[in-house]
Amino acid sequence: MSTYNSEIDSLASLISSKQEGWQAISPESVARMRLQNRFKTGLDIAKYTAAIMREDMANYDADNSKYTQSLGCWHGFIGQQKMISIKKHFDNTDRRYLYLSGWMVAALRSEFGPLPDQSMHEKTSVAGLIEELYTFLRQADARELGGLFRELDQAKAAGDAEKEKEVQAAIDGHQTHVVPIIADIDAGFGNAEATYLMAKQMIEAGACCIQIENQVSDEKQCGHQDGKVTVPHEDFLAKIRAVRYAFLELGIEDGVIVARTDSLGAGLTKQIAVTKEPGDLGDQYNAFLDCEEVTPENMQNGDVIISQGGKLMRPKRLASNLFQFKPGTGEARCVLDCITSLKNGADLLWIETEKPHIGQIGAMVDAIREVVPDAKLVYNNSPSFNWTLNFRQQVFDLMVEEGKDVSAYDRNKLMSEEYDSSELAVLADEKIRTFQADAAKQAGIFHHLITLPTYHTAALSTDNLAKEYFGEQGMLGYVKGVQRKEIRQGIACVKHQNMAGSDIGDDHKEYFSGDAALKASGKDNTMNQFS
């Protein structure tokens, strides 16, 4: 017997066992409402999506062509439309997640207005966006199932047994729009206790995966900006443990932690690590400090002095009271950060790089995998990279290395449109197209994401509409540039009343009031023009 019919039968038994006042309740209507509300709490979502991520990670370990992807979303509607589109185009949501960017929370979701990515927005904003995203995804489930229920009713009314069977199968095999969210907790918004409290709130909202970085919380910078300051490993590990405790306290035993290192671009540290013996973790961290040997005679007032290898060393301290690392140590520090994080509870790594270069990423992953063979990365396919210029320069350099004639190109001006149809540009675009698949195979990247894509698409589409609508095109600017494309591409929200839940509300009115229900979806509803 089908899930749908089993639910109806179970509810019929329940209602018949109750007092007479329950007899007006329709078992089938309740069954429909239950199926439309599969996830009752955020913790239900976190458990479900954590299991998905763990299975995807195991599948990637067995076959590195099975990498996963996501796009950053700054509003529940954006996340909802993304998942509706994915189901429409690919019939399933397999290996496709959502990403929640701290940058977009700061820029778009703070009560202060737009803020830089420096952990200045309200701590509750991240959990609030997680809850909002899942509210919209659950509504997408309810909307899609509601449409199937109406189709089922129509098939029954028409006596079409074959259609009824087909729709019944679609109901029982319905795939939810709810997918994992990789959620950015920045540097934890304070000490380990603050990190634990915020992680709990995020998990309760539905997060199965939390990404945390090794910058100083109160000095946090965007990963693609200057001035980044890292913390000693033990400080960072305490926060990783705090997130794990939050997962376990709430019963999410499969919760996923992404440890992000910003060491490649961070030349500063706020603290000198505690070390008890040569070669321990604190000593390894301090070994990267830019130091000079001193003697008691040439010490200066207020100097900080450490002992390294039997010598007195003075770390280079800036006027900001921050300490400087040796130049050129970024990759080595990244590798140590990653190995240490994986050995102390992290599940996935994130290395924030200054350019999308598979060779650079792969070299670091190879070094990490010498110690942790199944190390896997989450990688930011960032809009902060000039992808066109980067890959054209990579192809240019490869052509030079292969002895090819590059006299037709100026390496410093490869962004120019004059090169768009050139052999170099075509090769570069192909490398961009295959970047994710290539990096999954060659650089251990399990998950590819774009942090801020919908920020940029919203700006671009609004610019295009504003130019046309307020210009000579007038209303045609909207009709031709938006609505006509929506209709022809089958965009769900062309029927915006339906998208906002009008039909779901009509269903409920009928459940509650029967024939007396005043429904909005009658013949005079203008949305019927889009049937």
C-alpha positions as CSV (number, residue, x, y, z in Angstrom):
1,M,0.0,0.0,0.0
2,S,1.3,3.5,-0.8
3,T,2.6,5.9,1.8
4,Y,-0.2,8.3,1.0
5,N,-3.0,5.7,1.4
6,S,-1.3,4.3,4.5
7,E,-1.4,7.7,6.1
8,I,-5.1,8.1,5.2
9,D,-6.0,4.7,6.7
10,S,-4.0,5.4,9.9
11,L,-5.7,8.8,10.3
12,A,-9.2,7.3,9.6
13,S,-8.6,4.9,12.5
14,L,-7.5,7.7,14.8
15,I,-10.5,9.9,13.9
16,S,-13.0,7.1,14.3
17,S,-11.7,6.4,17.8
18,K,-12.4,9.9,18.9
19,Q,-15.6,11.6,20.0
20,E,-18.2,12.6,17.6
21,G,-16.9,16.1,17.1
22,W,-13.9,14.7,15.2
23,Q,-16.0,13.2,12.5
24,A,-16.0,16.3,10.4
25,I,-12.2,16.0,10.0
26,S,-11.2,14.4,6.7
27,P,-8.5,11.8,7.1
28,E,-7.3,12.5,3.5
29,S,-7.1,16.2,4.1
30,V,-5.0,15.7,7.3
31,A,-2.8,13.2,5.4
32,R,-2.2,15.8,2.7
33,M,-1.2,18.4,5.3
34,R,1.2,16.0,7.0
35,L,2.9,15.1,3.7
36,Q,3.2,18.8,2.9
37,N,4.9,19.4,6.3
38,R,7.4,16.5,6.3
39,F,9.9,18.3,8.6
40,K,8.4,19.5,11.8
41,T,11.6,21.2,13.3
42,G,15.0,22.5,12.3
43,L,16.6,19.5,14.0
44,D,14.6,17.2,11.8
45,I,16.1,19.0,8.8
46,A,19.6,18.9,10.3
47,K,19.5,15.1,10.8
48,Y,18.1,14.5,7.4
49,T,20.6,16.7,5.5
50,A,23.6,15.6,7.6
51,A,22.9,12.1,6.4
52,I,22.8,13.3,2.8
53,M,26.2,15.0,3.2
54,R,27.8,12.0,4.8
55,E,26.6,9.8,2.0
56,D,27.8,12.2,-0.6
57,M,31.3,12.4,1.1
58,A,31.6,8.6,1.0
59,N,30.5,8.5,-2.6
60,Y,33.1,11.1,-3.5
61,D,35.8,9.1,-1.8
62,A,34.8,6.2,-4.0
63,D,34.5,8.2,-7.2
64,N,35.9,11.8,-7.4
65,S,33.7,12.7,-10.3
66,K,30.8,12.8,-7.8
67,Y,31.6,16.2,-6.4
68,T,28.9,18.5,-5.0
69,Q,27.9,22.1,-5.7
70,S,26.0,25.0,-4.3
71,L,25.2,28.7,-4.8
72,G,25.1,31.3,-2.1
73,C,21.6,32.6,-1.3
74,W,20.8,35.7,0.7
75,H,17.0,35.3,1.0
76,G,14.6,32.4,1.4
77,F,12.9,33.2,-1.9
78,I,16.2,33.1,-3.8
79,G,17.1,29.7,-2.3
80,Q,13.6,28.4,-3.0
81,Q,13.7,29.5,-6.7
82,K,17.1,27.9,-7.1
83,M,15.9,24.5,-5.9
84,I,12.7,24.7,-7.9
85,S,14.8,25.4,-11.0
86,I,17.2,22.5,-10.2
87,K,14.3,20.1,-9.9
88,K,12.8,21.4,-13.1
89,H,16.0,21.1,-15.1
90,F,17.5,18.0,-13.6
91,D,14.6,16.1,-12.1
92,N,16.4,15.7,-8.7
93,T,18.5,17.7,-6.2
94,D,21.3,15.1,-5.9
95,R,24.6,16.6,-4.8
96,R,23.2,20.2,-5.0
97,Y,23.2,22.2,-1.8
98,L,22.7,25.8,-0.6
99,Y,25.5,28.0,0.7
100,L,24.9,30.7,3.3
101,S,27.6,33.4,3.0
102,G,28.6,35.5,6.0
103,W,29.6,38.2,3.5
104,M,26.0,38.4,2.1
105,V,24.5,38.4,5.6
106,A,26.7,41.4,6.5
107,A,26.0,43.2,3.2
108,L,22.3,42.5,3.0
109,R,20.8,41.2,6.2
110,S,22.0,43.5,9.0
111,E,19.8,46.0,10.8
112,F,22.7,48.4,10.5
113,G,22.4,48.3,6.7
114,P,25.2,47.2,4.4
115,L,28.3,46.2,6.3
116,P,31.7,45.0,5.4
117,D,32.5,41.3,6.0
118,Q,34.1,41.9,9.4
119,S,31.7,40.1,11.8
120,M,29.9,43.3,12.7
121,H,26.4,42.1,11.9
122,E,24.0,40.7,14.5
123,K,24.9,37.2,15.7
124,T,21.3,36.0,15.3
125,S,21.2,37.0,11.6
126,V,22.8,33.8,10.4
127,A,20.4,31.5,12.2
128,G,17.6,33.7,11.1
129,L,18.5,33.3,7.4
130,I,18.9,29.5,7.8
131,E,15.4,29.3,9.3
132,E,14.1,31.5,6.5
133,L,15.7,29.4,3.8
134,Y,14.2,26.3,5.1
135,T,10.8,27.9,5.6
136,F,10.8,28.8,1.8
137,L,12.0,25.3,0.8
138,R,9.3,23.6,2.9
139,Q,6.7,25.9,1.3
140,A,8.0,24.8,-2.1
141,D,7.3,21.2,-1.0
142,A,3.8,22.1,0.1
143,R,3.1,24.0,-3.2
144,E,4.4,21.1,-5.4
145,L,2.5,18.5,-3.5
146,G,-0.7,20.7,-3.4
147,G,-0.5,20.7,-7.2
148,L,-0.2,16.9,-7.3
149,F,-3.2,16.6,-4.9
150,R,-5.3,18.7,-7.2
151,E,-4.3,16.6,-10.2
152,L,-5.2,13.5,-8.2
153,D,-8.7,14.9,-7.5
154,Q,-9.1,15.8,-11.2
155,A,-8.1,12.3,-12.3
156,K,-10.6,10.7,-9.8
157,A,-13.4,13.0,-10.9
158,A,-12.7,12.1,-14.6
159,G,-12.5,8.4,-13.8
160,D,-9.0,8.2,-15.3
161,A,-7.5,5.3,-13.4
162,E,-4.2,5.4,-15.3
163,K,-3.7,9.1,-14.5
164,E,-4.7,8.5,-10.9
165,K,-2.1,5.8,-10.6
166,E,0.6,8.0,-12.2
167,V,-0.1,11.0,-9.9
168,Q,-0.3,8.6,-6.9
169,A,3.2,7.4,-7.7
170,A,4.5,11.0,-8.0
171,I,3.1,11.8,-4.6
172,D,4.6,8.7,-3.0
173,G,8.0,9.3,-4.7
174,H,8.1,13.1,-4.1
175,Q,11.6,14.5,-3.6
176,T,11.8,17.3,-1.1
177,H,13.4,20.7,-2.0
178,V,15.1,20.6,1.4
179,V,18.9,20.1,0.9
180,P,22.0,20.6,3.0
181,I,23.1,24.2,3.8
182,I,26.7,24.9,4.4
183,A,26.5,27.8,6.8
184,D,29.2,30.4,7.5
185,I,29.8,31.1,11.2
186,D,32.7,33.4,10.4
187,A,35.4,33.1,13.1
188,G,32.8,32.2,15.8
189,F,31.7,35.7,16.9
190,G,33.7,35.6,20.1
191,N,35.3,33.0,22.3
192,A,34.6,29.3,22.2
193,E,31.5,29.7,24.4
194,A,30.1,32.3,22.0
195,T,30.8,29.9,19.1
196,Y,29.0,27.1,20.9
197,L,25.9,29.2,21.5
198,M,25.7,30.5,18.0
199,A,26.3,27.0,16.5
200,K,23.4,25.7,18.6
201,Q,21.1,28.3,17.3
202,M,22.2,27.6,13.7
203,I,21.7,23.9,14.1
204,E,18.3,24.3,15.7
205,A,17.4,26.3,12.6
206,G,18.4,23.4,10.4
207,A,22.1,23.7,9.7
208,C,23.8,20.3,9.3
209,C,27.1,21.8,8.2
210,I,29.0,24.7,9.8
211,Q,32.0,26.5,8.3
212,I,34.4,28.2,10.7
213,E,37.6,30.1,10.0
214,N,40.9,30.6,11.9
215,Q,41.0,34.3,11.9
216,V,40.8,36.4,15.1
217,S,37.2,37.0,15.8
218,D,37.4,40.7,16.6
219,E,39.8,41.3,13.7
220,K,38.0,39.2,11.1
221,Q,38.3,40.3,7.5
222,C,36.8,39.0,4.2
223,G,39.0,36.2,2.9
224,H,39.7,38.1,-0.2
225,Q,40.8,41.3,1.5
226,D,44.0,42.4,3.2
227,G,44.7,42.6,6.9
228,K,43.8,39.1,7.9
229,V,45.0,37.9,11.3
230,T,45.1,34.2,12.4
231,V,45.0,32.6,15.8
232,P,47.2,29.8,17.2
233,H,46.0,26.3,16.5
234,E,44.8,25.5,20.0
235,D,42.5,28.5,20.0
236,F,40.9,27.4,16.7
237,L,40.6,23.8,17.8
238,A,38.7,24.9,20.9
239,K,36.1,26.4,18.6
240,I,35.9,23.3,16.4
241,R,35.3,21.3,19.5
242,A,32.6,23.8,20.6
243,V,30.8,23.3,17.3
244,R,31.0,19.5,17.7
245,Y,29.6,19.7,21.2
246,A,26.7,21.7,19.9
247,F,25.9,19.1,17.3
248,L,26.2,16.2,19.7
249,E,24.1,18.0,22.4
250,L,21.3,18.4,19.9
251,G,21.5,14.8,18.7
252,I,23.0,15.6,15.2
253,E,25.7,12.9,15.4
254,D,26.5,13.3,11.7
255,G,26.9,17.0,11.8
256,V,29.7,18.3,9.4
257,I,32.3,20.9,10.3
258,V,34.3,22.7,7.6
259,A,37.6,24.2,8.9
260,R,38.7,27.1,6.9
261,T,42.2,28.5,6.9
262,D,43.0,32.0,5.8
263,S,46.7,31.5,6.3
264,L,47.6,31.8,2.6
265,G,46.7,35.5,2.7
266,A,47.2,36.2,6.4
267,G,50.6,37.5,7.3
268,L,49.8,38.4,10.9
269,T,48.9,36.8,14.2
270,K,47.6,38.4,17.3
271,Q,49.2,36.0,19.7
272,I,52.3,34.0,20.2
273,A,51.3,30.4,20.8
274,V,51.8,28.6,24.1
275,T,54.5,26.0,23.8
276,K,55.7,23.5,26.4
277,E,58.4,21.6,24.4
278,P,60.2,21.8,21.1
279,G,58.2,20.6,18.2
280,D,54.8,20.8,19.8
281,L,51.9,22.5,18.0
282,G,52.6,25.9,19.6
283,D,56.3,25.7,18.7
284,Q,55.4,24.8,15.1
285,Y,53.1,27.9,14.9
286,N,55.8,30.2,16.4
287,A,58.4,28.8,14.0
288,F,56.6,30.7,11.3
289,L,57.1,34.1,13.1
290,D,59.4,36.6,11.5
291,C,62.1,36.8,14.2
292,E,65.6,38.2,14.7
293,E,68.2,36.9,17.1
294,V,68.9,39.2,20.1
295,T,71.2,39.2,23.1
296,P,70.5,40.7,26.5
297,E,72.6,43.7,25.5
298,N,70.6,44.7,22.5
299,M,67.1,44.1,23.9
300,Q,64.8,47.2,23.8
301,N,62.2,48.4,26.2
302,G,59.0,46.4,26.0
303,D,60.5,43.7,23.8
304,V,58.7,40.4,23.6
305,I,61.4,37.6,23.5
306,I,60.9,33.9,22.8
307,S,63.4,31.0,23.0
308,Q,63.8,29.1,19.8
309,G,66.4,26.4,19.3
310,G,68.5,27.6,22.2
311,K,68.5,31.2,20.9
312,L,66.7,34.3,22.1
313,M,64.5,35.6,19.3
314,R,62.5,38.8,18.9
315,P,59.3,38.4,16.8
316,K,58.6,41.3,14.6
317,R,55.8,43.3,16.2
318,L,53.9,46.0,14.4
319,A,52.5,49.2,15.9
320,S,49.1,47.5,16.0
321,N,50.6,45.1,18.5
322,L,50.3,42.2,15.9
323,F,53.1,39.9,15.1
324,Q,54.3,39.2,11.6
325,F,54.9,35.9,9.9
326,K,57.9,35.2,7.7
327,P,57.2,36.0,4.0
328,G,56.5,33.0,1.8
329,T,55.3,30.7,4.6
330,G,51.6,30.9,3.7
331,E,51.3,27.5,2.0
332,A,53.2,25.7,4.7
333,R,51.0,27.3,7.3
334,C,47.9,26.3,5.4
335,V,49.0,22.6,5.2
336,L,49.7,22.5,9.0
337,D,46.3,24.2,9.7
338,C,44.5,21.7,7.6
339,I,46.2,18.6,9.0
340,T,45.7,19.9,12.6
341,S,42.0,20.6,12.0
342,L,41.3,17.2,10.5
343,K,43.1,15.5,13.3
344,N,41.0,17.4,15.8
345,G,37.4,16.9,14.6
346,A,37.0,18.8,11.4
347,D,35.4,16.9,8.5
348,L,36.2,19.1,5.5
349,L,38.7,21.8,4.7
350,W,38.4,25.2,3.1
351,I,41.6,26.9,1.8
352,E,40.9,30.5,0.8
353,T,43.2,31.2,-2.1
354,E,44.1,34.4,-4.0
355,K,43.3,32.8,-7.4
356,P,41.6,29.7,-8.8
357,H,44.7,27.7,-9.8
358,I,44.3,23.9,-9.7
359,G,48.1,23.4,-9.5
360,Q,48.4,25.5,-6.4
361,I,45.4,24.0,-4.6
362,G,46.4,20.4,-5.6
363,A,50.0,20.8,-4.3
364,M,48.7,21.7,-0.9
365,V,46.1,18.9,-0.9
366,D,48.8,16.4,-1.9
367,A,50.9,17.5,1.1
368,I,47.8,17.2,3.4
369,R,46.9,13.8,2.1
370,E,50.4,12.5,2.9
371,V,49.1,12.6,6.5
372,V,45.3,12.4,6.1
373,P,44.7,10.4,2.9
374,D,40.9,11.1,2.7
375,A,41.2,14.9,3.1
376,K,38.6,16.8,1.1
377,L,38.0,20.4,0.3
378,V,35.2,22.8,0.1
379,Y,36.3,25.5,-2.4
380,N,35.1,29.0,-3.0
381,N,34.7,29.7,-6.7
382,S,34.7,33.3,-5.7
383,P,33.3,36.3,-7.6
384,S,36.3,38.1,-6.1
385,F,38.4,36.4,-8.7
386,N,38.6,37.8,-12.2
387,W,38.0,34.4,-13.8
388,T,38.4,35.6,-17.3
389,L,41.7,37.4,-16.7
390,N,43.1,34.6,-14.4
391,F,42.5,31.8,-16.9
392,R,43.6,33.8,-19.9
393,Q,46.9,34.5,-18.1
394,Q,47.2,30.8,-17.2
395,V,46.7,29.8,-20.8
396,F,49.1,32.5,-22.0
397,D,51.8,31.2,-19.6
398,L,51.2,27.6,-20.7
399,M,51.5,28.6,-24.3
400,V,54.8,30.3,-23.5
401,E,56.0,27.2,-21.7
402,E,55.1,25.1,-24.7
403,G,57.0,27.4,-27.0
404,K,54.0,28.6,-28.9
405,D,53.8,32.1,-30.5
406,V,52.1,34.6,-28.2
407,S,53.1,37.7,-30.1
408,A,49.5,38.5,-30.9
409,Y,48.6,38.9,-27.2
410,D,49.5,41.4,-24.5
411,R,49.5,39.5,-21.2
412,N,48.5,42.7,-19.2
413,K,45.5,43.4,-21.4
414,L,44.0,39.9,-21.9
415,M,40.7,41.1,-20.5
416,S,40.1,43.1,-23.7
417,E,37.1,42.2,-25.9
418,E,39.5,42.0,-28.9
419,Y,40.6,38.6,-27.6
420,D,37.2,37.1,-27.0
421,S,37.2,35.0,-30.1
422,S,40.9,34.2,-30.1
423,E,42.4,30.7,-29.7
424,L,43.7,31.7,-26.2
425,A,40.3,32.9,-25.0
426,V,38.5,29.8,-26.3
427,L,41.0,27.6,-24.5
428,A,40.7,29.7,-21.3
429,D,36.9,29.4,-21.4
430,E,37.1,25.7,-21.7
431,K,39.3,25.5,-18.7
432,I,36.8,27.6,-16.8
433,R,34.0,25.3,-17.9
434,T,35.8,22.2,-16.7
435,F,37.4,23.8,-13.6
436,Q,35.1,22.2,-11.1
437,A,35.3,18.7,-12.5
438,D,39.1,19.0,-13.0
439,A,39.6,20.3,-9.5
440,A,37.5,17.6,-8.0
441,K,39.8,15.0,-9.7
442,Q,43.1,16.7,-9.3
443,A,42.8,18.8,-6.1
444,G,40.5,16.9,-3.8
445,I,37.6,19.4,-4.0
446,F,34.5,17.6,-2.8
447,H,32.3,20.7,-2.8
448,H,32.3,23.7,-5.2
449,L,30.4,26.8,-4.3
450,I,30.0,30.4,-5.4
451,T,29.7,32.6,-2.4
452,L,27.9,35.6,-3.8
453,P,26.3,34.7,-7.2
454,T,22.8,35.8,-6.4
455,Y,24.0,39.1,-5.1
456,H,25.5,39.8,-8.5
457,T,22.6,38.4,-10.5
458,A,20.1,40.5,-8.6
459,A,22.2,43.6,-9.4
460,L,22.6,42.7,-13.0
461,S,19.0,41.9,-13.7
462,T,17.8,45.0,-11.8
463,D,20.2,47.2,-13.9
464,N,18.8,45.7,-17.1
465,L,15.2,46.2,-16.1
466,A,15.8,49.8,-14.9
467,K,17.6,50.7,-18.1
468,E,14.7,49.5,-20.3
469,Y,11.7,50.3,-18.1
470,F,12.7,53.9,-17.3
471,G,14.0,54.4,-20.8
472,E,12.4,54.3,-24.2
473,Q,11.1,50.7,-23.9
474,G,8.8,51.5,-21.1
475,M,6.5,48.6,-20.2
476,L,7.9,46.6,-23.0
477,G,11.2,46.6,-21.1
478,Y,9.4,44.5,-18.4
479,V,7.3,42.4,-20.7
480,K,10.0,41.5,-23.2
481,G,12.9,41.3,-20.7
482,V,11.1,39.5,-17.8
483,Q,7.5,38.2,-18.2
484,R,7.8,36.8,-21.7
485,K,11.0,35.0,-20.7
486,E,9.3,33.7,-17.5
487,I,6.4,32.2,-19.5
488,R,8.6,30.6,-22.2
489,Q,11.1,29.3,-19.7
490,G,8.5,27.9,-17.4
491,I,9.6,30.0,-14.4
492,A,7.3,29.1,-11.4
493,C,6.9,32.5,-10.0
494,V,5.3,33.9,-13.2
495,K,2.2,32.8,-11.3
496,H,3.2,34.8,-8.3
497,Q,0.0,34.3,-6.3
498,N,0.4,30.6,-6.5
499,M,4.1,31.0,-5.5
500,A,3.1,33.0,-2.5
501,G,0.8,30.2,-1.3
502,S,-2.6,31.3,-2.5
503,D,-3.6,27.8,-3.7
504,I,-2.3,26.2,-0.5
505,G,-4.6,28.7,1.4
506,D,-7.5,27.7,-0.8
507,D,-7.0,24.0,-0.1
508,H,-7.0,24.8,3.7
509,K,-10.2,26.9,3.4
510,E,-11.9,23.9,1.7
511,Y,-10.6,21.6,4.4
512,F,-11.9,23.9,7.2
513,S,-15.1,25.2,5.7
514,G,-16.1,22.8,2.9
515,D,-18.5,24.2,0.4
516,A,-18.7,27.5,2.3
517,A,-15.0,28.3,1.6
518,L,-14.4,31.6,-0.1
519,K,-11.5,30.7,-2.5
520,A,-9.3,33.0,-4.4
521,S,-8.6,30.6,-7.4
522,G,-11.9,31.1,-9.2
523,K,-12.5,32.1,-12.8
524,D,-11.8,35.8,-12.2
525,N,-8.3,35.1,-10.9
526,T,-5.9,36.8,-13.4
527,M,-3.3,34.1,-12.8
528,N,-5.5,31.9,-15.0
529,Q,-4.0,33.8,-17.9
530,F,-0.8,31.8,-17.3
531,S,-2.3,28.3,-17.2
